[in-house]
Amino acid sequence: MNEYSTGTSAGTSAAPALYGSRRHRVLWVVGVVFSAGLLAPLLFLGAARKGIVPRTVPAGYAVAIYPIALGRQWLPDPGDWISWTLAAVVLTAAVHAAVLDTGRTAAG
């Protein structure tokens, strides 16, 4: 059984919904952006548990976001590159979070 399947044998089943409503989606996307990406791994962990994304996605965002966010705090003079890198990762996570439930079917 594929990790994206819902267990029905009809073959027309879609992945389970991550968001309950449009408002729920907007709150998560805004939360990802305004938390500087710190909520992104948690959002994608929930999506991975529902089988919407592979389990490597939340780990990838955690590996990308948390060291950058900590580097901003701990490096004596991180320069502009670290802010731009964090902004790029956060925007990528926000766009990814916004398009999670757009009706795509899982490959495989």
Jmol script that loads the backbone (N, CA, C; Angstrom):
load data "model"
ATOM      1  N   MET A   1       0.848  -1.185   0.000  1.00  0.00           N
ATOM      2  CA  MET A   1       0.000   0.000   0.000  1.00  0.00           C
ATOM      3  C   MET A   1       0.889   1.242   0.000  1.00  0.00           C
ATOM      4  N   ASN A   2       0.573   2.166  -0.834  1.00  0.00           N
ATOM      5  CA  ASN A   2       1.308   3.413  -0.962  1.00  0.00           C
ATOM      6  C   ASN A   2       1.054   4.296   0.256  1.00  0.00           C
ATOM      7  N   GLU A   3       2.041   5.055   0.671  1.00  0.00           N
ATOM      8  CA  GLU A   3       1.832   5.916   1.839  1.00  0.00           C
ATOM      9  C   GLU A   3       0.856   7.049   1.567  1.00  0.00           C
ATOM     10  N   TYR A   4       0.541   7.301   0.284  1.00  0.00           N
ATOM     11  CA  TYR A   4      -0.395   8.349  -0.070  1.00  0.00           C
ATOM     12  C   TYR A   4      -1.821   7.838  -0.241  1.00  0.00           C
ATOM     13  N   SER A   5      -1.996   6.532  -0.277  1.00  0.00           N
ATOM     14  CA  SER A   5      -3.336   6.007  -0.516  1.00  0.00           C
ATOM     15  C   SER A   5      -4.162   6.057   0.759  1.00  0.00           C
ATOM     16  N   THR A   6      -5.473   6.084   0.576  1.00  0.00           N
ATOM     17  CA  THR A   6      -6.372   6.175   1.718  1.00  0.00           C
ATOM     18  C   THR A   6      -6.970   4.833   2.083  1.00  0.00           C
ATOM     19  N   GLY A   7      -6.611   3.781   1.351  1.00  0.00           N
ATOM     20  CA  GLY A   7      -7.061   2.460   1.707  1.00  0.00           C
ATOM     21  C   GLY A   7      -8.307   2.006   0.969  1.00  0.00           C
ATOM     22  N   THR A   8      -8.912   2.825   0.133  1.00  0.00           N
ATOM     23  CA  THR A   8     -10.071   2.400  -0.633  1.00  0.00           C
ATOM     24  C   THR A   8      -9.603   1.735  -1.906  1.00  0.00           C
ATOM     25  N   SER A   9     -10.383   0.804  -2.404  1.00  0.00           N
ATOM     26  CA  SER A   9      -9.971   0.067  -3.588  1.00  0.00           C
ATOM     27  C   SER A   9     -10.578   0.612  -4.866  1.00  0.00           C
ATOM     28  N   ALA A  10     -11.317   1.686  -4.787  1.00  0.00           N
ATOM     29  CA  ALA A  10     -11.967   2.227  -5.971  1.00  0.00           C
ATOM     30  C   ALA A  10     -10.971   2.826  -6.954  1.00  0.00           C
ATOM     31  N   GLY A  11      -9.817   3.261  -6.480  1.00  0.00           N
ATOM     32  CA  GLY A  11      -8.805   3.833  -7.351  1.00  0.00           C
ATOM     33  C   GLY A  11      -9.012   5.305  -7.628  1.00  0.00           C
ATOM     34  N   THR A  12     -10.113   5.867  -7.178  1.00  0.00           N
ATOM     35  CA  THR A  12     -10.379   7.279  -7.417  1.00  0.00           C
ATOM     36  C   THR A  12     -10.249   8.093  -6.148  1.00  0.00           C
ATOM     37  N   SER A  13      -9.664   7.537  -5.127  1.00  0.00           N
ATOM     38  CA  SER A  13      -9.565   8.246  -3.855  1.00  0.00           C
ATOM     39  C   SER A  13      -8.485   9.311  -3.919  1.00  0.00           C
ATOM     40  N   ALA A  14      -8.720  10.394  -3.256  1.00  0.00           N
ATOM     41  CA  ALA A  14      -7.752  11.480  -3.181  1.00  0.00           C
ATOM     42  C   ALA A  14      -7.051  11.421  -1.836  1.00  0.00           C
ATOM     43  N   ALA A  15      -5.956  12.144  -1.726  1.00  0.00           N
ATOM     44  CA  ALA A  15      -5.252  12.222  -0.453  1.00  0.00           C
ATOM     45  C   ALA A  15      -6.151  12.915   0.570  1.00  0.00           C
ATOM     46  N   PRO A  16      -6.012  12.584   1.850  1.00  0.00           N
ATOM     47  CA  PRO A  16      -6.855  13.230   2.855  1.00  0.00           C
ATOM     48  C   PRO A  16      -6.559  14.721   2.932  1.00  0.00           C
ATOM     49  N   ALA A  17      -7.560  15.481   3.277  1.00  0.00           N
ATOM     50  CA  ALA A  17      -7.412  16.937   3.337  1.00  0.00           C
ATOM     51  C   ALA A  17      -6.577  17.334   4.544  1.00  0.00           C
ATOM     52  N   LEU A  18      -5.681  18.265   4.336  1.00  0.00           N
ATOM     53  CA  LEU A  18      -4.872  18.769   5.433  1.00  0.00           C
ATOM     54  C   LEU A  18      -5.587  19.900   6.146  1.00  0.00           C
ATOM     55  N   TYR A  19      -6.216  20.754   5.393  1.00  0.00           N
ATOM     56  CA  TYR A  19      -6.880  21.918   5.966  1.00  0.00           C
ATOM     57  C   TYR A  19      -8.382  21.669   6.028  1.00  0.00           C
ATOM     58  N   GLY A  20      -9.009  22.112   7.115  1.00  0.00           N
ATOM     59  CA  GLY A  20     -10.443  21.957   7.257  1.00  0.00           C
ATOM     60  C   GLY A  20     -11.233  22.981   6.474  1.00  0.00           C
ATOM     61  N   SER A  21     -10.647  24.146   6.277  1.00  0.00           N
ATOM     62  CA  SER A  21     -11.344  25.217   5.567  1.00  0.00           C
ATOM     63  C   SER A  21     -10.313  26.182   4.994  1.00  0.00           C
ATOM     64  N   ARG A  22     -10.809  27.141   4.231  1.00  0.00           N
ATOM     65  CA  ARG A  22      -9.923  28.166   3.669  1.00  0.00           C
ATOM     66  C   ARG A  22      -9.283  28.981   4.794  1.00  0.00           C
ATOM     67  N   ARG A  23     -10.044  29.259   5.828  1.00  0.00           N
ATOM     68  CA  ARG A  23      -9.523  30.024   6.965  1.00  0.00           C
ATOM     69  C   ARG A  23      -8.380  29.267   7.645  1.00  0.00           C
ATOM     70  N   HIS A  24      -8.523  27.958   7.783  1.00  0.00           N
ATOM     71  CA  HIS A  24      -7.484  27.128   8.385  1.00  0.00           C
ATOM     72  C   HIS A  24      -6.200  27.193   7.556  1.00  0.00           C
ATOM     73  N   ARG A  25      -6.341  27.136   6.235  1.00  0.00           N
ATOM     74  CA  ARG A  25      -5.177  27.237   5.351  1.00  0.00           C
ATOM     75  C   ARG A  25      -4.493  28.588   5.504  1.00  0.00           C
ATOM     76  N   VAL A  26      -5.278  29.662   5.511  1.00  0.00           N
ATOM     77  CA  VAL A  26      -4.711  31.011   5.633  1.00  0.00           C
ATOM     78  C   VAL A  26      -3.987  31.167   6.966  1.00  0.00           C
ATOM     79  N   LEU A  27      -4.562  30.664   8.040  1.00  0.00           N
ATOM     80  CA  LEU A  27      -3.911  30.776   9.354  1.00  0.00           C
ATOM     81  C   LEU A  27      -2.576  30.041   9.378  1.00  0.00           C
ATOM     82  N   TRP A  28      -2.489  28.860   8.775  1.00  0.00           N
ATOM     83  CA  TRP A  28      -1.226  28.131   8.747  1.00  0.00           C
ATOM     84  C   TRP A  28      -0.181  28.845   7.903  1.00  0.00           C
ATOM     85  N   VAL A  29      -0.577  29.331   6.737  1.00  0.00           N
ATOM     86  CA  VAL A  29       0.388  30.013   5.854  1.00  0.00           C
ATOM     87  C   VAL A  29       0.887  31.290   6.520  1.00  0.00           C
ATOM     88  N   VAL A  30      -0.004  32.056   7.113  1.00  0.00           N
ATOM     89  CA  VAL A  30       0.396  33.276   7.829  1.00  0.00           C
ATOM     90  C   VAL A  30       1.274  32.917   9.028  1.00  0.00           C
ATOM     91  N   GLY A  31       0.930  31.843   9.714  1.00  0.00           N
ATOM     92  CA  GLY A  31       1.749  31.393  10.845  1.00  0.00           C
ATOM     93  C   GLY A  31       3.151  30.998  10.431  1.00  0.00           C
ATOM     94  N   VAL A  32       3.270  30.335   9.286  1.00  0.00           N
ATOM     95  CA  VAL A  32       4.596  29.956   8.780  1.00  0.00           C
ATOM     96  C   VAL A  32       5.414  31.201   8.477  1.00  0.00           C
ATOM     97  N   VAL A  33       4.794  32.190   7.854  1.00  0.00           N
ATOM     98  CA  VAL A  33       5.528  33.402   7.482  1.00  0.00           C
ATOM     99  C   VAL A  33       5.905  34.207   8.721  1.00  0.00           C
ATOM    100  N   PHE A  34       4.948  34.467   9.606  1.00  0.00           N
ATOM    101  CA  PHE A  34       5.224  35.330  10.743  1.00  0.00           C
ATOM    102  C   PHE A  34       6.022  34.667  11.855  1.00  0.00           C
ATOM    103  N   SER A  35       6.148  33.356  11.842  1.00  0.00           N
ATOM    104  CA  SER A  35       7.011  32.699  12.819  1.00  0.00           C
ATOM    105  C   SER A  35       8.429  32.551  12.278  1.00  0.00           C
ATOM    106  N   ALA A  36       8.717  33.201  11.178  1.00  0.00           N
ATOM    107  CA  ALA A  36      10.016  33.107  10.499  1.00  0.00           C
ATOM    108  C   ALA A  36      10.314  31.663  10.127  1.00  0.00           C
ATOM    109  N   GLY A  37       9.280  30.923   9.793  1.00  0.00           N
ATOM    110  CA  GLY A  37       9.452  29.553   9.338  1.00  0.00           C
ATOM    111  C   GLY A  37       9.510  28.511  10.434  1.00  0.00           C
ATOM    112  N   LEU A  38       9.496  28.914  11.687  1.00  0.00           N
ATOM    113  CA  LEU A  38       9.639  27.946  12.769  1.00  0.00           C
ATOM    114  C   LEU A  38       8.455  26.986  12.864  1.00  0.00           C
ATOM    115  N   LEU A  39       7.286  27.374  12.351  1.00  0.00           N
ATOM    116  CA  LEU A  39       6.130  26.486  12.354  1.00  0.00           C
ATOM    117  C   LEU A  39       6.070  25.581  11.126  1.00  0.00           C
ATOM    118  N   ALA A  40       6.889  25.838  10.127  1.00  0.00           N
ATOM    119  CA  ALA A  40       6.840  25.054   8.892  1.00  0.00           C
ATOM    120  C   ALA A  40       7.092  23.564   9.130  1.00  0.00           C
ATOM    121  N   PRO A  41       8.133  23.165   9.862  1.00  0.00           N
ATOM    122  CA  PRO A  41       8.325  21.726  10.073  1.00  0.00           C
ATOM    123  C   PRO A  41       7.141  21.068  10.781  1.00  0.00           C
ATOM    124  N   LEU A  42       6.485  21.789  11.694  1.00  0.00           N
ATOM    125  CA  LEU A  42       5.323  21.220  12.384  1.00  0.00           C
ATOM    126  C   LEU A  42       4.150  21.026  11.427  1.00  0.00           C
ATOM    127  N   LEU A  43       3.919  21.997  10.555  1.00  0.00           N
ATOM    128  CA  LEU A  43       2.852  21.881   9.563  1.00  0.00           C
ATOM    129  C   LEU A  43       3.104  20.685   8.654  1.00  0.00           C
ATOM    130  N   PHE A  44       4.326  20.563   8.159  1.00  0.00           N
ATOM    131  CA  PHE A  44       4.629  19.487   7.239  1.00  0.00           C
ATOM    132  C   PHE A  44       4.735  18.139   7.941  1.00  0.00           C
ATOM    133  N   LEU A  45       5.009  18.126   9.238  1.00  0.00           N
ATOM    134  CA  LEU A  45       4.963  16.882   9.996  1.00  0.00           C
ATOM    135  C   LEU A  45       3.529  16.361  10.042  1.00  0.00           C
ATOM    136  N   GLY A  46       2.585  17.262  10.257  1.00  0.00           N
ATOM    137  CA  GLY A  46       1.174  16.873  10.214  1.00  0.00           C
ATOM    138  C   GLY A  46       0.772  16.366   8.841  1.00  0.00           C
ATOM    139  N   ALA A  47       1.267  17.027   7.794  1.00  0.00           N
ATOM    140  CA  ALA A  47       0.964  16.592   6.429  1.00  0.00           C
ATOM    141  C   ALA A  47       1.598  15.238   6.136  1.00  0.00           C
ATOM    142  N   ALA A  48       2.787  14.992   6.662  1.00  0.00           N
ATOM    143  CA  ALA A  48       3.445  13.696   6.460  1.00  0.00           C
ATOM    144  C   ALA A  48       2.695  12.586   7.190  1.00  0.00           C
ATOM    145  N   ARG A  49       2.190  12.889   8.368  1.00  0.00           N
ATOM    146  CA  ARG A  49       1.421  11.876   9.110  1.00  0.00           C
ATOM    147  C   ARG A  49       0.129  11.512   8.399  1.00  0.00           C
ATOM    148  N   LYS A  50      -0.452  12.455   7.657  1.00  0.00           N
ATOM    149  CA  LYS A  50      -1.663  12.178   6.888  1.00  0.00           C
ATOM    150  C   LYS A  50      -1.334  11.579   5.523  1.00  0.00           C
ATOM    151  N   GLY A  51      -0.053  11.486   5.191  1.00  0.00           N
ATOM    152  CA  GLY A  51       0.351  10.906   3.926  1.00  0.00           C
ATOM    153  C   GLY A  51       0.277  11.854   2.745  1.00  0.00           C
ATOM    154  N   ILE A  52       0.250  13.153   3.003  1.00  0.00           N
ATOM    155  CA  ILE A  52       0.137  14.134   1.923  1.00  0.00           C
ATOM    156  C   ILE A  52       1.507  14.436   1.314  1.00  0.00           C
ATOM    157  N   VAL A  53       2.525  14.478   2.135  1.00  0.00           N
ATOM    158  CA  VAL A  53       3.893  14.698   1.661  1.00  0.00           C
ATOM    159  C   VAL A  53       4.770  13.571   2.192  1.00  0.00           C
ATOM    160  N   PRO A  54       5.915  13.320   1.551  1.00  0.00           N
ATOM    161  CA  PRO A  54       6.840  12.317   2.088  1.00  0.00           C
ATOM    162  C   PRO A  54       7.385  12.740   3.450  1.00  0.00           C
ATOM    163  N   ARG A  55       7.827  11.785   4.209  1.00  0.00           N
ATOM    164  CA  ARG A  55       8.328  12.069   5.563  1.00  0.00           C
ATOM    165  C   ARG A  55       9.617  12.877   5.568  1.00  0.00           C
ATOM    166  N   THR A  56      10.293  12.964   4.445  1.00  0.00           N
ATOM    167  CA  THR A  56      11.539  13.732   4.378  1.00  0.00           C
ATOM    168  C   THR A  56      11.298  15.233   4.290  1.00  0.00           C
ATOM    169  N   VAL A  57      10.085  15.644   3.924  1.00  0.00           N
ATOM    170  CA  VAL A  57       9.801  17.077   3.760  1.00  0.00           C
ATOM    171  C   VAL A  57       9.903  17.830   5.084  1.00  0.00           C
ATOM    172  N   PRO A  58       9.254  17.383   6.191  1.00  0.00           N
ATOM    173  CA  PRO A  58       9.415  18.129   7.435  1.00  0.00           C
ATOM    174  C   PRO A  58      10.856  18.121   7.938  1.00  0.00           C
ATOM    175  N   ALA A  59      11.554  17.016   7.730  1.00  0.00           N
ATOM    176  CA  ALA A  59      12.959  16.959   8.146  1.00  0.00           C
ATOM    177  C   ALA A  59      13.797  17.941   7.338  1.00  0.00           C
ATOM    178  N   GLY A  60      13.515  18.046   6.056  1.00  0.00           N
ATOM    179  CA  GLY A  60      14.253  18.990   5.206  1.00  0.00           C
ATOM    180  C   GLY A  60      14.041  20.429   5.624  1.00  0.00           C
ATOM    181  N   TYR A  61      12.785  20.776   5.915  1.00  0.00           N
ATOM    182  CA  TYR A  61      12.525  22.141   6.370  1.00  0.00           C
ATOM    183  C   TYR A  61      13.163  22.400   7.733  1.00  0.00           C
ATOM    184  N   ALA A  62      13.140  21.425   8.621  1.00  0.00           N
ATOM    185  CA  ALA A  62      13.772  21.601   9.937  1.00  0.00           C
ATOM    186  C   ALA A  62      15.280  21.796   9.790  1.00  0.00           C
ATOM    187  N   VAL A  63      15.897  21.002   8.920  1.00  0.00           N
ATOM    188  CA  VAL A  63      17.340  21.114   8.695  1.00  0.00           C
ATOM    189  C   VAL A  63      17.685  22.450   8.052  1.00  0.00           C
ATOM    190  N   ALA A  64      16.796  22.987   7.230  1.00  0.00           N
ATOM    191  CA  ALA A  64      17.071  24.263   6.564  1.00  0.00           C
ATOM    192  C   ALA A  64      16.766  25.461   7.455  1.00  0.00           C
ATOM    193  N   ILE A  65      15.666  25.425   8.186  1.00  0.00           N
ATOM    194  CA  ILE A  65      15.208  26.617   8.900  1.00  0.00           C
ATOM    195  C   ILE A  65      15.870  26.795  10.259  1.00  0.00           C
ATOM    196  N   TYR A  66      15.911  25.755  11.074  1.00  0.00           N
ATOM    197  CA  TYR A  66      16.385  25.933  12.446  1.00  0.00           C
ATOM    198  C   TYR A  66      17.852  26.361  12.551  1.00  0.00           C
ATOM    199  N   PRO A  67      18.790  25.776  11.793  1.00  0.00           N
ATOM    200  CA  PRO A  67      20.168  26.277  11.884  1.00  0.00           C
ATOM    201  C   PRO A  67      20.320  27.720  11.406  1.00  0.00           C
ATOM    202  N   ILE A  68      19.550  28.092  10.378  1.00  0.00           N
ATOM    203  CA  ILE A  68      19.634  29.475   9.888  1.00  0.00           C
ATOM    204  C   ILE A  68      19.106  30.434  10.946  1.00  0.00           C
ATOM    205  N   ALA A  69      17.975  30.076  11.555  1.00  0.00           N
ATOM    206  CA  ALA A  69      17.403  30.941  12.590  1.00  0.00           C
ATOM    207  C   ALA A  69      18.339  31.049  13.794  1.00  0.00           C
ATOM    208  N   LEU A  70      18.957  29.942  14.179  1.00  0.00           N
ATOM    209  CA  LEU A  70      19.905  29.992  15.297  1.00  0.00           C
ATOM    210  C   LEU A  70      21.177  30.737  14.910  1.00  0.00           C
ATOM    211  N   GLY A  71      21.601  30.603  13.656  1.00  0.00           N
ATOM    212  CA  GLY A  71      22.790  31.308  13.197  1.00  0.00           C
ATOM    213  C   GLY A  71      22.625  32.811  13.256  1.00  0.00           C
ATOM    214  N   ARG A  72      21.405  33.271  13.005  1.00  0.00           N
ATOM    215  CA  ARG A  72      21.145  34.721  13.119  1.00  0.00           C
ATOM    216  C   ARG A  72      21.377  35.197  14.542  1.00  0.00           C
ATOM    217  N   GLN A  73      21.091  34.359  15.495  1.00  0.00           N
ATOM    218  CA  GLN A  73      21.230  34.752  16.896  1.00  0.00           C
ATOM    219  C   GLN A  73      22.656  34.577  17.413  1.00  0.00           C
ATOM    220  N   TRP A  74      23.329  33.518  16.984  1.00  0.00           N
ATOM    221  CA  TRP A  74      24.599  33.164  17.595  1.00  0.00           C
ATOM    222  C   TRP A  74      25.832  33.699  16.873  1.00  0.00           C
ATOM    223  N   LEU A  75      25.741  33.933  15.581  1.00  0.00           N
ATOM    224  CA  LEU A  75      26.910  34.443  14.874  1.00  0.00           C
ATOM    225  C   LEU A  75      27.111  35.911  15.230  1.00  0.00           C
ATOM    226  N   PRO A  76      28.351  36.337  15.459  1.00  0.00           N
ATOM    227  CA  PRO A  76      28.590  37.716  15.865  1.00  0.00           C
ATOM    228  C   PRO A  76      28.176  38.741  14.807  1.00  0.00           C
ATOM    229  N   ASP A  77      28.465  38.476  13.528  1.00  0.00           N
ATOM    230  CA  ASP A  77      28.064  39.373  12.448  1.00  0.00           C
ATOM    231  C   ASP A  77      27.697  38.528  11.240  1.00  0.00           C
ATOM    232  N   PRO A  78      26.454  38.015  11.203  1.00  0.00           N
ATOM    233  CA  PRO A  78      26.112  37.078  10.133  1.00  0.00           C
ATOM    234  C   PRO A  78      26.003  37.709   8.755  1.00  0.00           C
ATOM    235  N   GLY A  79      25.878  39.008   8.681  1.00  0.00           N
ATOM    236  CA  GLY A  79      25.756  39.665   7.380  1.00  0.00           C
ATOM    237  C   GLY A  79      24.352  39.537   6.823  1.00  0.00           C
ATOM    238  N   ASP A  80      24.200  40.047   5.606  1.00  0.00           N
ATOM    239  CA  ASP A  80      22.881  40.045   4.974  1.00  0.00           C
ATOM    240  C   ASP A  80      22.496  38.695   4.388  1.00  0.00           C
ATOM    241  N   TRP A  81      23.471  37.856   4.086  1.00  0.00           N
ATOM    242  CA  TRP A  81      23.163  36.603   3.413  1.00  0.00           C
ATOM    243  C   TRP A  81      22.260  35.716   4.243  1.00  0.00           C
ATOM    244  N   ILE A  82      22.423  35.736   5.542  1.00  0.00           N
ATOM    245  CA  ILE A  82      21.635  34.832   6.378  1.00  0.00           C
ATOM    246  C   ILE A  82      20.171  35.259   6.419  1.00  0.00           C
ATOM    247  N   SER A  83      19.912  36.555   6.406  1.00  0.00           N
ATOM    248  CA  SER A  83      18.529  37.035   6.369  1.00  0.00           C
ATOM    249  C   SER A  83      17.870  36.696   5.046  1.00  0.00           C
ATOM    250  N   TRP A  84      18.601  36.864   3.948  1.00  0.00           N
ATOM    251  CA  TRP A  84      18.048  36.542   2.637  1.00  0.00           C
ATOM    252  C   TRP A  84      17.820  35.044   2.493  1.00  0.00           C
ATOM    253  N   THR A  85      18.709  34.248   3.027  1.00  0.00           N
ATOM    254  CA  THR A  85      18.545  32.797   2.966  1.00  0.00           C
ATOM    255  C   THR A  85      17.338  32.352   3.761  1.00  0.00           C
ATOM    256  N   LEU A  86      17.187  32.895   4.968  1.00  0.00           N
ATOM    257  CA  LEU A  86      16.025  32.559   5.793  1.00  0.00           C
ATOM    258  C   LEU A  86      14.736  33.010   5.108  1.00  0.00           C
ATOM    259  N   ALA A  87      14.738  34.185   4.521  1.00  0.00           N
ATOM    260  CA  ALA A  87      13.549  34.680   3.822  1.00  0.00           C
ATOM    261  C   ALA A  87      13.189  33.765   2.645  1.00  0.00           C
ATOM    262  N   ALA A  88      14.185  33.307   1.924  1.00  0.00           N
ATOM    263  CA  ALA A  88      13.922  32.423   0.785  1.00  0.00           C
ATOM    264  C   ALA A  88      13.331  31.091   1.245  1.00  0.00           C
ATOM    265  N   VAL A  89      13.865  30.532   2.316  1.00  0.00           N
ATOM    266  CA  VAL A  89      13.355  29.259   2.820  1.00  0.00           C
ATOM    267  C   VAL A  89      11.944  29.426   3.376  1.00  0.00           C
ATOM    268  N   VAL A  90      11.701  30.528   4.084  1.00  0.00           N
ATOM    269  CA  VAL A  90      10.371  30.773   4.651  1.00  0.00           C
ATOM    270  C   VAL A  90       9.344  30.968   3.540  1.00  0.00           C
ATOM    271  N   LEU A  91       9.689  31.719   2.507  1.00  0.00           N
ATOM    272  CA  LEU A  91       8.753  31.916   1.400  1.00  0.00           C
ATOM    273  C   LEU A  91       8.496  30.607   0.653  1.00  0.00           C
ATOM    274  N   THR A  92       9.520  29.796   0.493  1.00  0.00           N
ATOM    275  CA  THR A  92       9.338  28.483  -0.132  1.00  0.00           C
ATOM    276  C   THR A  92       8.392  27.626   0.694  1.00  0.00           C
ATOM    277  N   ALA A  93       8.588  27.622   2.013  1.00  0.00           N
ATOM    278  CA  ALA A  93       7.713  26.840   2.894  1.00  0.00           C
ATOM    279  C   ALA A  93       6.284  27.372   2.862  1.00  0.00           C
ATOM    280  N   ALA A  94       6.124  28.679   2.809  1.00  0.00           N
ATOM    281  CA  ALA A  94       4.778  29.262   2.779  1.00  0.00           C
ATOM    282  C   ALA A  94       4.049  28.916   1.488  1.00  0.00           C
ATOM    283  N   VAL A  95       4.743  28.994   0.363  1.00  0.00           N
ATOM    284  CA  VAL A  95       4.124  28.629  -0.913  1.00  0.00           C
ATOM    285  C   VAL A  95       3.790  27.141  -0.922  1.00  0.00           C
ATOM    286  N   HIS A  96       4.696  26.320  -0.423  1.00  0.00           N
ATOM    287  CA  HIS A  96       4.454  24.879  -0.348  1.00  0.00           C
ATOM    288  C   HIS A  96       3.241  24.589   0.541  1.00  0.00           C
ATOM    289  N   ALA A  97       3.131  25.303   1.663  1.00  0.00           N
ATOM    290  CA  ALA A  97       1.989  25.116   2.560  1.00  0.00           C
ATOM    291  C   ALA A  97       0.690  25.555   1.901  1.00  0.00           C
ATOM    292  N   ALA A  98       0.752  26.586   1.087  1.00  0.00           N
ATOM    293  CA  ALA A  98      -0.454  27.100   0.438  1.00  0.00           C
ATOM    294  C   ALA A  98      -0.970  26.164  -0.649  1.00  0.00           C
ATOM    295  N   VAL A  99      -0.087  25.414  -1.285  1.00  0.00           N
ATOM    296  CA  VAL A  99      -0.518  24.555  -2.384  1.00  0.00           C
ATOM    297  C   VAL A  99      -0.669  23.092  -1.989  1.00  0.00           C
ATOM    298  N   LEU A 100      -0.612  22.777  -0.705  1.00  0.00           N
ATOM    299  CA  LEU A 100      -0.703  21.376  -0.288  1.00  0.00           C
ATOM    300  C   LEU A 100      -2.018  20.726  -0.684  1.00  0.00           C
ATOM    301  N   ASP A 101      -3.115  21.400  -0.531  1.00  0.00           N
ATOM    302  CA  ASP A 101      -4.426  20.818  -0.812  1.00  0.00           C
ATOM    303  C   ASP A 101      -5.046  21.383  -2.079  1.00  0.00           C
ATOM    304  N   THR A 102      -4.318  21.367  -3.161  1.00  0.00           N
ATOM    305  CA  THR A 102      -4.869  21.916  -4.397  1.00  0.00           C
ATOM    306  C   THR A 102      -5.411  20.838  -5.317  1.00  0.00           C
ATOM    307  N   GLY A 103      -5.620  19.647  -4.789  1.00  0.00           N
ATOM    308  CA  GLY A 103      -6.216  18.576  -5.560  1.00  0.00           C
ATOM    309  C   GLY A 103      -5.239  17.747  -6.355  1.00  0.00           C
ATOM    310  N   ARG A 104      -3.967  17.870  -6.093  1.00  0.00           N
ATOM    311  CA  ARG A 104      -3.000  17.062  -6.834  1.00  0.00           C
ATOM    312  C   ARG A 104      -3.098  15.621  -6.345  1.00  0.00           C
ATOM    313  N   THR A 105      -2.783  14.711  -7.218  1.00  0.00           N
ATOM    314  CA  THR A 105      -2.769  13.316  -6.843  1.00  0.00           C
ATOM    315  C   THR A 105      -1.337  12.879  -6.618  1.00  0.00           C
ATOM    316  N   ALA A 106      -1.140  11.952  -5.725  1.00  0.00           N
ATOM    317  CA  ALA A 106       0.202  11.493  -5.408  1.00  0.00           C
ATOM    318  C   ALA A 106       0.714  10.588  -6.523  1.00  0.00           C
ATOM    319  N   ALA A 107       2.001  10.707  -6.791  1.00  0.00           N
ATOM    320  CA  ALA A 107       2.625   9.867  -7.804  1.00  0.00           C
ATOM    321  C   ALA A 107       2.887   8.485  -7.230  1.00  0.00           C
ATOM    322  N   GLY A 108       2.809   7.481  -8.058  1.00  0.00           N
ATOM    323  CA  GLY A 108       3.162   6.134  -7.621  1.00  0.00           C
ATOM    324  C   GLY A 108       1.985   5.365  -7.297  1.00  0.00           C
TER     325      GLY A 108
END
end "model"
wireframe off; spacefill off
backbone 0.3
color backbone group
